Amino acid sequence: MQKQQGFTLIELMIVVAIIGILAAIAIPQYQNYTKRAKISDVMSLASGDKTRISEYYSTNGSMPAENDVAISSKADSDYVGKVAYDQENKTLTYTVADIGDGASGDITFTMRADNDSATLDWGCAAPDIQDDYLPKNCRNAGTGETGQ
């Protein structure tokens, strides 16, 4: 009787099929993960700007008038195309760019002043970005802003 050495063709085909099935599941999940990570980078950049505006408001009792007081440089993130601050409407808008289908657009943070405690309450809206890519506290479900 001859001893078998190596794998048979059917065994190799089964291994290739299993690897193909795993890749078909893993690649879309990985792409979704990377888009969420990029959005998270934008949210992290926004948190510094929100803190800066909140501190200015609590110290001075009014919204900052100049962009250099209100917003940081967009150079801190590769995924921010533009940062806009609107004192009158009390909004801070980040234009998310170069992320991919369903993950590019505007994320707008809205400030609501609470004059009793000299603090700002923040809301978040991102109607152009799929909810799957946003943090749970910023998902709209088509109903407008949510608290942040």
C-alpha positions in Angstrom: 0.0 0.0 0.0 1.3 3.4 -1.0 1.3 6.3 1.5 -0.5 9.5 0.4 1.7 12.6 0.2 0.1 16.0 0.0 -3.5 17.1 -0.6 -5.9 15.8 -3.2 -7.4 18.2 -5.7 -10.8 18.2 -4.0 -9.3 19.1 -0.7 -7.5 22.1 -2.3 -10.8 23.2 -4.0 -12.6 23.1 -0.7 -10.0 25.3 0.9 -10.1 27.8 -1.9 -13.9 27.9 -1.7 -13.8 28.5 2.0 -11.3 31.3 1.6 -13.5 32.9 -1.2 -16.6 32.8 1.0 -14.7 34.4 3.9 -13.3 37.1 1.6 -16.8 37.9 0.2 -18.0 38.5 3.7 -14.9 40.3 5.2 -14.1 42.8 2.4 -17.4 44.7 2.6 -17.3 44.7 6.4 -13.7 46.1 6.3 -14.7 48.9 3.9 -17.6 49.8 6.2 -15.2 49.8 9.1 -12.7 52.1 7.4 -15.5 54.6 6.4 -16.7 54.7 10.0 -13.1 55.2 11.3 -12.7 58.2 8.9 -15.9 59.8 10.1 -14.7 59.2 13.7 -11.6 61.2 12.8 -13.8 64.1 11.7 -15.9 63.8 14.9 -12.7 63.9 17.0 -11.6 67.1 15.2 -15.0 68.6 15.8 -14.9 67.9 19.5 -11.9 70.3 20.0 -13.7 73.0 18.1 -16.9 72.5 20.1 -14.9 72.7 23.4 -13.2 75.9 22.2 -16.6 77.5 21.3 -18.2 76.3 24.6 -15.3 77.8 26.7 -15.5 81.1 24.8 -19.3 81.2 25.4 -19.1 80.4 29.1 -16.3 83.0 29.6 -17.7 85.8 27.5 -21.5 85.1 27.4 -21.6 85.4 23.6 -20.6 83.4 20.6 -17.1 84.0 19.1 -17.2 86.3 16.2 -14.0 85.4 14.4 -13.3 82.1 12.7 -9.8 81.7 14.2 -11.4 81.7 17.6 -14.2 79.3 16.7 -12.6 76.7 14.4 -9.4 74.8 14.2 -7.4 74.2 11.0 -8.8 71.5 8.8 -5.2 70.3 8.2 -5.6 68.1 11.3 -7.7 65.7 9.3 -7.3 64.3 5.8 -11.0 63.8 5.4 -12.3 67.4 6.1 -12.7 69.4 2.9 -14.0 72.5 4.6 -14.9 73.9 8.0 -17.5 76.6 8.3 -18.6 78.5 11.4 -21.8 80.6 11.3 -22.1 82.9 14.4 -25.7 84.0 13.6 -27.1 80.5 13.1 -24.9 79.0 15.8 -23.6 76.2 13.6 -20.3 74.5 13.0 -20.3 72.6 9.7 -17.6 70.1 8.5 -17.7 69.0 4.9 -16.5 65.4 4.8 -14.6 64.6 1.5 -12.8 61.7 -0.1 -14.3 59.0 2.0 -16.6 57.2 -0.5 -20.1 56.5 -1.5 -22.6 57.3 1.2 -20.0 58.7 3.5 -19.3 62.1 2.1 -21.2 65.2 2.8 -21.8 67.7 5.6 -21.9 67.1 9.3 -23.5 70.1 11.0 -23.2 70.7 14.8 -25.8 73.1 16.1 -25.4 75.0 19.3 -28.2 75.9 21.6 -27.5 78.4 24.2 -28.7 77.9 27.8 -28.5 81.3 29.3 -29.3 80.2 32.8 -26.1 78.1 33.1 -24.0 79.8 30.5 -23.5 76.5 28.6 -24.1 75.3 25.1 -26.1 72.2 24.2 -24.9 70.6 21.0 -27.0 68.9 18.3 -25.7 67.0 15.3 -27.2 66.5 11.9 -25.7 64.8 8.8 -28.4 64.3 6.2 -26.0 63.6 3.4 -24.2 60.7 5.2 -25.6 57.3 5.6 -26.5 56.6 9.3 -24.5 53.4 9.2 -21.3 55.5 9.1 -22.2 57.9 11.9 -21.8 57.5 15.6 -25.1 56.6 17.3 -25.4 60.0 19.0 -25.4 61.7 15.5 -27.7 59.4 13.6 -30.7 61.3 12.1 -33.0 58.6 10.8 -34.4 61.4 8.6 -35.9 63.3 11.5 -33.4 66.1 11.9 -31.0 66.8 14.6 -30.1 64.6 17.6 -28.4 65.6 20.8 -24.7 65.3 21.2 
